[in-house]
Amino acid sequence: MSLYLEKLKKCDSISDFIREFNLGLSTKQFGYIVYFLQDCKKYKSFEILKSNGDLRTIHAPKKSLKFLQKQFSSIFLQSILDIQKQNHHYLRCNHAFEKNKSIISNARHHQKKKFLLNIDISDFFGSIHYGRIKNFLINDKYFSMTEKGASIIATLAVYQGKLPQGSPLSPILATLIGNLIDIRLTQIAKKYRLTYTRYADDISFSSNCPLPEELVYWDASQQIWVAGKILEKVILKTGFLINPKKTRYTAIPSRQLVTGIVVNMHTNAPSQYRKQNRAMVNSLLQKGEFYIEKNGIQTKGTLNQIIGRLNHTIYTKYHEPFVDRKLGREEREKFKEQNRNYIIEIISKKWHKGKSSCSEADHQTKLLRNVLFYKYFNSLDKTKIFTEGVTDSIYFQIAAEKFNLKDDLSFQKTNISLKKLGLKGGVTTIEFFLKNIEDNNFINLKKFKTNSEYPAIFILDYDQGLDGCPKIIEKFSNGRQYCHITRNIYVLLLKPYNGKENYKKNKICIENLIRYEGRQIEVDGAKNENVCWNNSLISKMEFSKYISNHKTDFDFTRFEGIFSIIKDIEQDYSKLLTQAQAQDGW
C-alpha cells in the first residue's frame, strides 16, 4: 500500500497533516488559512472568454492558500501513481490532469473510427461540492480517510461550497470523483463494443459500427443529436448533468473532432487552425507583427503564442502518448526523453523531397522553424553570441561583466527551441545549422521582409573540431578571424585562420583565454573535455562553477581582443544592412 495513502488514512487533525507531510506551517497558520479567512480574502475572481464567446469565471487562490493547495495536489498525485502500480486500470479512461496524459493521448484512442459520439458534462467542477469530496474521501476503497481528515481537505478545496476553477487542487479531486463516471460508462462501452475515453468534462465514444438509439438519437423537432436515456441515466446517477448543446454525433467522411483534434485518419489540428497559423507567421515575417482573432476581437500576438500554437499542431500529429503503466519511473522517464528527442529530430532534420530516406517537411514544421529563426536571430535588441557549449557562454558572460559590456551583448544558452533548429551543442551542429539555412526547404529566408539591426555571432574554438566544419572553413581566407555567412549571421574564430595544420598544432580553446596567477588555463590534449586544474583533471562544467564563484581570482584580459573583433563585426554588418536596405532586400 502506498506510503502516502497510509499517511492520509492516519490523519485526523491539522497537526497530523503537518507532521505526516512536513508542510512547513504551524497548526495556527494552517487553521487560519482554511477556517478563519473569508472566501473573498482567499481568492481573486475574474472572468475570461471561452472559445464559444461565453464567460468563464476563474477563482484564483491567494498566495498562502495556493501553497497549501499545491502541497495537497502533490500528495494526491503521488497517491494516484502508487495506486496505479497496484491496479494498472485505475483512471485508465481519464486523460485530464494526469501525468503523461493530454488531449492528444485522449484523441488517439478514437483515431480511424467510423462513428464518433461526443458528450459534454455541464458545469463539471461546479457539480463537485463539499459533501461529495468529503464522502468520496471517506468511502473510497483506496483512500478511506477519517471523517475529520476528509472534512479538512474538503474545506481546503472548495470556494463557496464548490470546486473552483483556478485552484491547483481542483483538477486532481475532479479526476478522482470523475472516475465514478468512467467506471459506469466503461461498462456500457464494453456492452456495445465501443471505445470510451474522458478528458475532464468531455466524454467520447467511438466505433466502426453505428451507435444504437439507446445511446444517441436524432431529435428532428430540435434538429440536434441527443444522448440516449441509458447514458443520461448513468451520468445523472453519478451526480452530473449532460450539456445538450454540445452533444455531437459524426460519421466518416465528416470531420471528426475529439477535444479539438481531428481523428479521421491521423491526429491533427483542424485545418482552420493551421491556416490561421500560416497567416500569422506570414504577417510576422513580413511586418514584424501579427494579430490573433478570438471571439471577433483582434489582439496583437506574441512570439510565445505563435510558437505554442505551432508546437501544438506538431505534437498533435507526431507525439506518442505514454500508456504503459507497468513500467517503473526510470522507464517512464526514458520513454518521455525518447519521445521528446523524436519530436526534436522531426523538426530539426533537413528534409528532402523525393529522397527515400525522408520525405518533404510538414508545412507546420517549416513555419515553426521560420518563427524560431525569427525569435533567436532576427528580432534582436543587441548583438547575440552563440558558443559551442554551456561553459563557453559562462566564461564570456564573466568577461563581458569585467569589460562593462554586459548590457551591449546577449549570450544565448542551448535550449529545446534551438535544438529544433539543429543547434544541439557542439561545433558540428553549428555547421549543420548553417548548411540548413541555405536551403529554403528548411528556413525560407526569402519570406523575411524584416531585418535584425544586430548581428548573431557563433564563436568557435580554434582546434581540431573545425575538421567537421568544411562549409564554414571554406569561407575563411588566411589571416581572417571572422566571416559573414548570410543575413546577420557571422562566425568568429578564437584565432586568425591560418590553414588546417595550423589549427591542429596551434589550437586555442576558450579556457586558454583565461589566466590564473599569470599562467594560462590548459585543457587536456586528448578530447578537450577536461581542464587541468590544481595538478588534476576536472570537468569543464565543474571548472566553470568554480570560476563563477571565484571571478576575481581569474584574469580575463585576453578576451579584450575577441570583444574588439565583435565590434568590427557590428560595423561590418551595419554596412551590409545599409546596402541591403538600399537594394530593397538581400
C-alpha positions in Angstrom: 0.0 0.0 0.0 1.1 3.5 -0.8 3.0 5.3 1.9 1.0 8.5 1.0 -2.3 6.6 1.3 -1.3 5.2 4.6 -0.4 8.7 5.9 -3.7 10.2 4.6 -5.7 7.5 6.4 -3.9 8.3 9.6 -4.6 12.0 9.6 -7.4 13.1 11.9 -6.4 16.7 12.5 -4.5 19.6 11.1 -1.4 18.7 13.2 -1.5 15.2 11.8 -1.3 16.6 8.2 1.5 18.9 9.2 3.5 16.2 10.9 3.0 13.4 8.3 3.7 15.6 5.2 6.2 18.2 6.5 4.0 21.1 5.3 6.2 23.7 6.9 3.3 25.5 8.6 2.2 25.8 12.2 -1.2 24.4 13.2 -2.3 28.0 13.8 -1.2 29.1 10.3 -2.9 26.1 8.6 -6.1 26.6 10.6 -6.2 30.4 9.9 -5.8 29.8 6.1 -8.5 27.1 5.9 -11.1 28.1 8.6 -10.8 31.8 9.5 -10.1 33.6 6.3 -13.2 34.6 4.4 -13.7 33.4 0.9 -13.3 36.9 -0.5 -9.9 37.1 1.1 -8.9 33.6 -0.1 -9.5 34.0 -3.8 -9.2 36.6 -6.5 -12.1 36.2 -9.0 -12.1 37.3 -12.7 -13.7 36.3 -16.0 -12.1 35.1 -19.2 -13.7 34.5 -22.6 -14.4 30.9 -23.6 -13.9 29.8 -27.3 -17.7 29.9 -27.8 -17.9 33.5 -26.6 -19.3 32.8 -23.2 -17.6 33.9 -20.0 -15.8 31.6 -17.6 -15.3 32.7 -14.0 -11.8 31.9 -12.6 -11.3 31.9 -8.8 -7.5 32.1 -8.3 -6.4 31.3 -4.7 -4.2 33.8 -2.9 -0.5 33.0 -2.2 -0.8 31.2 1.2 -3.9 29.2 0.2 -2.3 28.3 -3.2 0.8 27.0 -1.5 -1.3 24.7 0.7 -3.5 23.5 -2.2 -0.3 22.7 -4.2 1.0 20.6 -1.4 -2.1 18.5 -1.2 -2.3 18.3 -5.0 1.1 16.7 -5.0 0.1 14.3 -2.2 -2.9 13.1 -4.1 -1.0 12.8 -7.4 1.6 10.6 -5.7 -1.2 8.6 -4.2 -2.7 8.0 -7.6 0.6 6.9 -9.1 1.1 4.4 -6.2 -2.5 3.1 -6.7 -1.7 2.6 -10.4 1.2 0.4 -9.5 -1.2 -2.0 -7.9 -4.1 -1.5 -10.3 -3.0 -0.6 -13.9 -6.6 0.1 -14.9 -7.1 2.8 -12.3 -8.1 6.0 -14.0 -7.3 4.4 -17.4 -10.0 6.2 -19.3 -9.3 9.6 -17.8 -6.8 11.8 -19.8 -7.1 15.1 -18.0 -4.9 16.5 -15.1 -2.8 13.3 -15.0 0.9 13.0 -15.7 1.9 11.7 -19.2 -1.7 12.3 -20.5 -3.2 15.0 -22.6 -5.8 15.9 -25.2 -3.5 14.1 -27.7 -3.5 10.8 -25.8 -7.3 11.2 -25.4 -7.9 11.8 -29.1 -5.5 8.9 -30.3 -7.9 6.3 -28.9 -10.6 7.4 -31.4 -8.4 7.6 -34.5 -9.7 6.0 -37.7 -13.1 5.1 -36.2 -16.2 5.4 -38.5 -18.6 6.8 -35.8 -17.9 9.2 -33.0 -20.1 10.5 -30.2 -19.0 13.5 -28.0 -20.9 14.4 -24.9 -20.1 17.4 -22.6 -20.8 17.4 -18.8 -22.4 20.7 -17.7 -20.5 22.7 -15.0 -18.1 19.8 -14.2 -16.1 21.5 -11.4 -19.2 23.3 -10.0 -21.0 19.9 -9.7 -18.5 18.7 -7.2 -19.3 20.2 -3.8 -18.1 19.9 -0.3 -20.2 16.9 0.6 -19.2 14.9 -2.4 -15.5 15.5 -1.8 -15.8 14.5 1.9 -17.9 11.5 1.2 -15.6 10.3 -1.5 -12.5 10.5 0.6 -14.3 8.6 3.4 -16.0 5.9 1.4 -13.5 5.3 -1.4 -11.9 1.9 -1.1 -8.4 3.2 -1.7 -8.4 6.4 0.4 -10.8 5.5 3.3 -9.9 8.6 5.3 -11.3 9.6 8.7 -14.3 11.9 8.8 -12.2 14.8 10.3 -9.4 14.4 7.8 -11.7 14.3 4.8 -13.5 17.4 6.2 -10.3 19.4 6.4 -9.3 18.6 2.8 -12.9 19.3 1.5 -12.8 22.7 3.3 -9.4 23.5 1.9 -10.6 22.6 -1.6 -13.9 24.5 -2.0 -14.9 28.0 -2.7 -18.5 28.9 -1.8 -19.1 25.2 -1.2 -17.9 24.0 -4.7 -14.6 23.2 -6.5 -13.4 26.4 -8.1 -11.7 26.7 -11.5 -8.3 28.2 -10.8 -7.3 26.1 -7.8 -4.3 23.7 -8.2 -6.2 21.2 -6.0 -9.5 21.2 -8.1 -8.2 19.2 -11.1 -6.9 16.2 -9.1 -10.0 16.0 -7.0 -12.2 16.3 -10.1 -10.2 13.4 -11.6 -10.8 11.2 -8.6 -14.5 11.9 -8.3 -14.9 11.8 -12.1 -13.7 8.2 -12.0 -17.2 7.2 -10.9 -18.4 8.2 -14.4 -15.7 6.2 -16.0 -16.4 3.0 -14.2 -20.1 3.0 -15.3 -19.5 4.3 -18.8 -16.8 1.7 -19.4 -19.3 -1.0 -18.6 -21.6 0.5 -21.3 -18.7 0.7 -23.7 -17.9 -3.0 -23.2 -21.5 -4.0 -23.7 -21.8 -2.2 -27.1 -18.1 -2.8 -28.1 -17.2 0.9 -28.1 -14.0 2.8 -27.3 -14.5 5.2 -24.4 -12.4 8.0 -23.0 -12.9 11.2 -21.0 -11.0 14.4 -20.8 -12.4 16.4 -17.8 -15.9 17.2 -18.9 -15.5 15.9 -22.5 -16.8 12.3 -23.0 -16.1 10.4 -26.2 -17.4 7.1 -27.6 -16.3 5.7 -31.0 -16.9 2.6 -33.0 -16.8 1.2 -36.6 -20.5 0.4 -36.3 -23.4 2.9 -35.9 -24.3 3.6 -32.3 -27.7 2.3 -31.2 -30.6 4.8 -30.5 -30.5 4.0 -26.7 -27.1 5.8 -26.7 -27.7 8.6 -29.2 -30.6 9.6 -31.5 -31.6 12.5 -33.8 -34.3 14.9 -32.4 -36.0 16.1 -35.6 -38.0 18.7 -33.8 -34.9 20.5 -32.3 -32.6 19.4 -35.2 -30.0 18.2 -32.7 -28.4 14.9 -31.6 -29.4 13.8 -28.1 -27.7 11.4 -25.7 -29.8 8.3 -25.2 -31.6 7.6 -21.9 -29.1 4.9 -20.9 -26.2 7.5 -21.0 -28.3 10.2 -19.4 -29.4 8.0 -16.6 -25.9 6.8 -15.8 -24.4 10.3 -15.8 -27.2 11.6 -13.7 -26.7 8.8 -11.1 -23.1 9.9 -10.7 -24.2 13.4 -9.8 -23.5 15.2 -13.2 -25.7 16.6 -16.0 -25.3 16.5 -19.8 -25.0 19.8 -21.6 -27.4 19.1 -24.5 -26.0 21.9 -26.7 -22.6 20.1 -27.0 -23.7 16.6 -27.9 -22.2 15.7 -31.3 -22.5 12.5 -33.4 -20.5 12.3 -36.6 -19.6 9.7 -39.1 -16.9 9.4 -41.8 -16.3 11.2 -44.1 -17.4 14.1 -42.0 -14.7 15.7 -40.0 -14.4 14.1 -36.5 -13.1 16.1 -33.6 -12.1 14.9 -30.1 -11.0 17.6 -27.7 -10.3 19.9 -30.7 -8.2 17.4 -32.5 -9.1 15.8 -35.9 -9.1 12.0 -35.6 -10.4 10.8 -39.0 -7.2 9.2 -40.2 -4.3 10.7 -38.3 -4.5 13.0 -35.3 -4.1 16.6 -36.4 -5.1 20.1 -35.6 -8.2 21.4 -37.5 -7.3 22.8 -40.9 -8.7 26.2 -40.0 -6.3 26.4 -37.0 -3.4 25.5 -39.3 -4.4 28.1 -41.8 -4.6 30.7 -39.1 -1.0 29.7 -38.1 0.2 30.2 -41.7 -1.4 33.7 -41.9 0.1 34.7 -38.5 3.6 33.6 -39.5 3.5 35.3 -42.9 2.4 38.5 -41.2 5.2 38.2 -38.6 7.9 37.6 -41.2 6.8 40.4 -43.5 5.6 43.1 -41.0 7.2 42.1 -37.7 3.9 41.6 -36.0 0.7 39.6 -36.2 -2.8 39.5 -34.7 -4.9 36.8 -33.1 -8.7 36.9 -33.6 -10.7 35.5 -30.7 -14.5 35.9 -30.5 -14.3 38.7 -33.1 -11.6 40.7 -31.2 -8.2 41.3 -32.7 -5.3 41.3 -30.3 -1.6 41.6 -31.0 0.1 38.3 -30.7 3.4 37.4 -29.1 6.2 35.1 -30.3 5.5 32.7 -27.5 1.8 32.5 -28.5 2.6 31.5 -32.2 5.4 29.2 -31.1 2.9 27.5 -28.7 0.3 27.1 -31.5 2.8 25.6 -33.9 4.2 23.2 -31.3 0.6 22.1 -30.6 -0.1 21.2 -34.2 3.2 19.3 -34.5 2.8 17.5 -31.2 -0.7 16.6 -32.1 0.5 14.9 -35.3 3.7 13.2 -34.1 3.6 12.8 -30.3 3.3 9.3 -29.0 1.5 9.3 -25.6 2.7 7.2 -22.8 0.3 4.4 -22.0 2.1 1.6 -20.3 1.7 1.9 -16.6 3.5 -1.3 -15.8 6.9 0.4 -16.3 8.8 1.9 -13.5 9.7 5.6 -13.1 13.1 5.2 -14.9 11.5 3.5 -17.8 8.8 6.2 -18.0 11.3 9.0 -18.0 13.3 7.2 -20.7 10.2 6.9 -22.8 9.5 10.6 -22.4 13.0 11.5 -23.3 12.9 9.4 -26.4 9.6 10.9 -27.4 10.9 14.4 -26.9 14.0 13.7 -28.9 11.9 12.2 -31.7 9.9 15.4 -32.0 13.1 17.5 -32.0 14.5 15.2 -34.7 11.4 15.6 -36.9 11.6 19.4 -36.6 15.4 19.8 -36.9 16.0 17.3 -39.6 16.8 18.6 -43.1 14.1 17.0 -45.1 14.5 16.4 -48.8 11.6 16.0 -51.2 11.8 12.8 -53.3 14.5 11.0 -51.3 13.7 7.6 -49.9 15.4 8.3 -46.6 13.0 11.1 -45.6 10.0 13.0 -47.0 9.1 16.6 -47.6 8.9 18.7 -44.5 5.5 19.1 -42.8 4.3 22.7 -43.5 3.7 23.5 -39.8 7.2 22.3 -39.2 8.6 24.8 -41.7 6.5 27.5 -40.1 7.9 26.7 -36.7 11.5 26.8 -37.9 10.9 30.2 -39.5 9.4 31.6 -36.3 12.2 30.1 -34.1 14.8 31.6 -36.5 12.9 35.0 -36.3 13.0 34.9 -32.5 16.6 33.9 -32.0 18.3 35.5 -35.0 16.0 38.2 -36.5 14.3 40.0 -33.6 17.5 41.0 -31.7 17.7 44.1 -29.5 21.5 43.7 -29.1 24.3 41.6 -30.6 23.8 38.0 -29.7 26.6 35.5 -29.0 26.3 31.8 -29.6 29.0 29.5 -28.3 29.9 25.8 -28.8 29.0 24.7 -25.3 27.4 25.7 -22.0 30.6 26.5 -20.2 31.9 28.8 -23.0 28.9 31.0 -22.6 29.6 31.3 -18.8 33.2 32.5 -19.4 32.1 35.1 -22.0 29.4 36.5 -19.6 32.0 36.9 -16.8 34.4 38.5 -19.2 31.7 40.9 -20.5 31.0 42.0 -16.9 34.6 42.8 -16.4 34.8 44.9 -19.6 31.4 46.6 -18.8 29.8 45.0 -21.9 27.1 43.1 -20.2 24.4 45.5 -21.5 25.7 45.5 -25.0 25.8 41.8 -25.6 23.5 38.8 -25.0 24.7 35.2 -24.6 22.3 32.5 -25.8 22.1 29.2 -24.0 21.2 26.0 -25.7 17.5 25.1 -25.2 14.8 22.9 -26.7 13.8 25.6 -29.2 17.4 25.9 -30.5 17.6 22.1 -30.7 14.6 22.2 -33.0 16.7 24.3 -35.3 19.5 21.7 -35.1 21.6 23.7 -32.6 22.1 20.9 -30.0 25.5 22.0 -28.8 28.9 21.5 -30.3 30.6 22.8 -33.5 29.2 20.1 -35.8 25.6 21.1 -35.0 26.5 24.7 -35.9 27.9 23.5 -39.2 24.7 21.5 -39.7 22.6 24.6 -38.9 24.5 26.9 -41.2 24.2 24.4 -44.1 20.5 24.1 -43.5 19.6 27.8 -43.6 21.0 27.9 -47.1 18.2 25.6 -48.1 14.8 27.3 -48.4 13.2 24.0 -47.6 14.5 24.4 -44.0 14.1 28.1 -43.3 12.7 30.3 -46.1 14.8 33.5 -45.7 13.1 34.9 -48.8 9.9 35.4 -46.7 11.8 37.6 -44.1 11.0 41.2 -45.0 12.2 42.5 -41.7 15.9 42.6 -40.8 17.7 42.5 -37.5 19.6 45.6 -36.6 22.2 43.5 -34.8 24.4 40.5 -35.8 24.3 37.0 -34.4 27.8 35.6 -33.9 28.9 32.0 -33.5 32.2 31.9 -31.6 34.2 28.7 -32.3 37.3 27.2 -30.7 40.4 27.1 -33.0 41.1 23.4 -32.8 40.6 20.1 -34.5 36.8 20.5 -34.1 37.0 22.6 -37.2 37.6 19.4 -39.2 33.9 18.8 -39.0 33.1 22.2 -40.5 34.2 22.3 -44.1 31.3 24.6 -45.1 32.4 27.2 -42.5 36.1 26.9 -43.2 35.8 27.4 -46.9 34.5 30.9 -46.2 37.8 31.9 -44.4 40.9 33.1 -46.0 44.4 33.1 -44.4 44.6 35.8 -41.7 40.9 36.2 -41.3 39.3 35.7 -37.9 35.7 36.1 -38.8 33.4 35.6 -41.8 29.9 36.5 -42.9 27.6 33.6 -43.5 24.2 35.1 -44.6 22.0 37.9 -43.4 23.1 38.9 -39.9 24.9 35.6 -39.1 28.7 35.6 -38.6 31.3 33.1 -37.4 34.2 34.2 -35.3 37.3 32.0 -34.5 39.3 32.5 -31.4 42.4 32.9 -33.5 43.0 34.1 -37.1 42.7 31.3 -39.6 46.0 30.0 -41.0 45.2 26.7 -42.5 44.2 23.2 -41.4 47.5 22.2 -40.0 47.8 25.4 -38.0 44.6 25.0 -36.0 45.6 21.4 -35.2 49.1 22.4 -33.9 48.4 25.8 -32.5 44.9 25.2 -31.2 43.2 27.5 -28.7 40.1 26.9 -26.7 38.1 29.5 -24.7 39.6 28.2 -21.4 43.1 29.1 -22.8 42.0 32.8 -22.8 41.7 32.7 -19.0 44.7 33.2 -16.8 45.3 32.3 -13.2 48.3 33.7 -11.3 49.9 34.7 -14.6 49.5 31.2 -16.2 47.2 30.2 -19.0 44.5 27.7 -18.1 45.1 24.5 -20.1 42.7 21.9 -21.5 43.6 18.2 -21.7 45.1 17.4 -25.1 43.0 14.3 -25.8 39.3 15.0 -26.1 39.2 18.6 -24.8 36.6 17.5 -22.2 38.6 18.3 -19.0 40.5 21.2 -17.6 44.0 20.9 -16.0 43.5 22.4 -12.5 45.5 22.1 -9.3 47.5 19.2 -10.8 44.5 17.2 -11.8 41.8 17.0 -14.5 38.3 18.2 -13.7 35.3 18.5 -16.0 34.7 21.7 -17.8 31.4 22.1 -16.0 33.0 21.7 -12.6 35.7 24.3 -13.6 33.1 26.8 -14.8 31.2 26.5 -11.5 34.5 27.2 -9.6 35.2 30.3 -11.7 31.7 31.6 -11.3 32.2 31.5 -7.5 35.8 33.0 -7.7 35.6 35.5 -10.5 38.1 37.9 -9.0 40.8 35.3 -8.8 41.0 34.9 -12.6 42.4 37.2 -15.4 40.1 37.7 -18.5 42.3 40.3 -20.2 42.8 38.2 -23.3 39.0 38.4 -24.0 39.6 42.0 -24.9 40.8 41.1 -28.4 37.6 39.0 -29.0 35.4 41.8 -27.9 37.3 44.2 -30.3 36.6 41.8 -33.2 32.9 41.7 -32.2 32.9 45.5 -32.6 34.4 45.0 -36.1 31.6 42.6 -36.9 29.0 45.0 -35.8 30.4 47.7 -38.1 30.7 45.2 -41.0 27.1 44.2 -40.5 25.9 47.8 -40.3 27.4 48.4 -43.8 25.9 45.2 -45.2 22.5 46.1 -43.8 22.6 49.6 -45.3 23.4 48.1 -48.7 20.6 45.6 -48.4 18.1 48.2 -47.5 19.3 50.4 -50.4 18.7 47.4 -52.7 15.4 46.6 -51.1 16.4 43.3 -49.7 19.2 40.8 -49.5 
